[in-house]
Amino acid sequence: MSRQEIAAASVAEAYLALLAERGIEYLFANAGTDFAPIVEAYAKAAHTGLKAPKPLIATHENVAVSMAHGYAIASGKVPAVMVHVSVGTANALCGIFNAARENVPILFTAGRSPLTEEGVFGARDTYIHWAQEMFDQAGMLREIVKWEYELRNGAQLETVIDRALSLATSAPEGPVYLSLPREVLAEPLGGFSFDSPSRRAAVASPGADEAAVAEAAAILAQAKRPVIITASAGRDPGAVAALAAFAARFAIPVVEHRQRHLSLSADHPCHLGYDPTPFVKEADAILVIESDVPWVPSRVQPPGDCRVIHLGVDPLYSRYPIRGFPCDVAIAGAPRLALPKLGATLKVSDGAVVDRRQALAERRAAQRAGWAKQREEMAAQTPIHPSWVSHCLSEARAPDSILVNEYTLLNEHCGSTEPGSYYGSSPAAGLGWGAGAALGVKLAKPERQVISILGDGSYIFSNPVAVHHAAQMHRLPTLTVVINNAMWGAVRRATLGMYPDGEAAKSNKPPFIDLDDLPAFETVCQASGGYGERVENPQQLPGALKRALKAVDGGQQALLNVISRGGAGG
Ligand SMILES: Cc1ncc(C[n+]2csc(CCOP(=O)(O)OP(=O)(O)O)c2C)c(N)n1
């Protein structure tokens, strides 16, 4: 622990140096007039040697935030993002909501219009500075972020940044928001000193209360048909081995429902797929691990006497306005720490485990045979079926590749096996995340093949021109696979689900579903120097994937526009 002195001449310079000192590697940004002191500080740092996070432009805020999100989950580090005042914040909101619901720590910042009309360095000097100011700029995301504040002077800089970072990285993690008025950034300083390292430590994940663990163990000890359901246990890569050991030892099936992080290898003998419905229907005990929606109650309910345990850093999802899943025991704890404790407390007879293991193996084999049969049936379908796309991708991907799935990949046909090799979209489902997130993942893991899988809808939401531009500009070659069913399939499914015999179901073309006259997506990628192909024939898909991945492995971004129909997307 020591005090460091640097020769910063403005708050902006001190701010950048402090971010770098606190381990922030990148500042993802979409700039405006509020950035002048930041631009000046970077330009100066280039010849003074002042440390600063590497600046990375994204030409739309949603791309900047999605990139930061991908970088954060793949690197385990905190990115900073800066956008232009109120309007840039508004554009970034969807991405910040995705990050918040998936507990991704991001230091999200925005300039503030200059507050003063004249007479202060940095005061208003163009007409937008009046209209862009808001009474409460942070109001539009106060509900979403963990904390928000405004930097009001240079003297408070260290406290403010350290508080922002320690809150963002305290369990449960999440984005924080800081606004940076132009006059404050421009404030002159005669040097800056700060503690190194920070003396404002973050709160670690809770370690699981002994009494709650004992109660959970008592429930699981009685259970004949237990099941584990998870979405995000693998957010902490250390939890993957803990879950694998726990499930194997007690022969409990694991279902990854709406998987966001790989929590258990798809090859693990206890991995029983991605659909909790058949298990929930018959379970007498359910262990929910880091899963906000372990099942959909309007589709399936556990039997009345089934006991339910929720385990997670915030097992009640305290920021969700309503969530009424039955919960007989709640364990606040990191699964990495809680599962070994539960394993040490739980007693199940060897005979019961052996029987369960046998039943589980049979059920698993039948499940996988069903998937294989489905694949065979769909292999020749035109337009191409998503299960065939998923299967071909599973065959074509490099063993250590990383998938970023904005919900159109069917995991049954493309299971991942390694921690950190799969990321699914946030349950907030703000579309437009996947393509940008893949760039952030690639930034964190440049040596790995990174593939995003999107629908045509999600792809358009991603700001394709800005995404491909960022990929080219920052040399982040990824493969984007667009499963293009020329519609918003989710809207179709929702309508048919509510009105199965309604007029929309009978109509050839109900509104707000079909996306006619879509552009040739492959050419959008080509416009930024990428490799692009349209694929209509299922037999041509393996070859197209090979060509596209060869381009990516050679440093060129690529996109496959796969003309598709069926599967979850409709
Ligand atoms: C920002 C945002 N706007 C709208 C929606 C509503 N929405 C959910 S899924 C979906 C359609 C997505 O289409 P596509 O990516 O092609 O996938 P498909 O459902 O056709 O498989 C829409 C519009 C959303 N989730 N997020």
The ligand as a Gaussian input file, in Angstrom:
#p B3LYP/6-31G(d) Opt

LIG

1 1
 C      -34.883000      -4.247000     -27.994000
 C      -35.937000      -5.271000     -28.231000
 N      -36.978000      -4.959000     -29.042000
 C      -37.949000      -5.873000     -29.271000
 C      -37.913000      -7.104000     -28.675000
 C      -39.056000      -8.103000     -28.871000
 N      -38.615000      -9.299000     -29.580000
 C      -38.257000     -10.414000     -28.927000
 S      -37.757000     -11.630000     -29.930000
 C      -38.055000     -10.684000     -31.291000
 C      -37.830000     -11.239000     -32.655000
 C      -36.405000     -11.584000     -32.913000
 O      -36.282000     -12.030000     -34.224000
 P      -35.109000     -12.964000     -34.661000
 O      -33.839000     -12.517000     -34.056000
 O      -35.156000     -13.045000     -36.145000
 O      -35.400000     -14.363000     -34.014000
 P      -36.661000     -15.336000     -34.200000
 O      -37.574000     -15.051000     -33.052000
 O      -37.271000     -15.092000     -35.531000
 O      -36.027000     -16.676000     -34.104000
 C      -38.510000      -9.427000     -30.947000
 C      -38.821000      -8.372000     -31.914000
 C      -36.814000      -7.360000     -27.811000
 N      -36.673000      -8.505000     -27.159000
 N      -35.841000      -6.443000     -27.632000

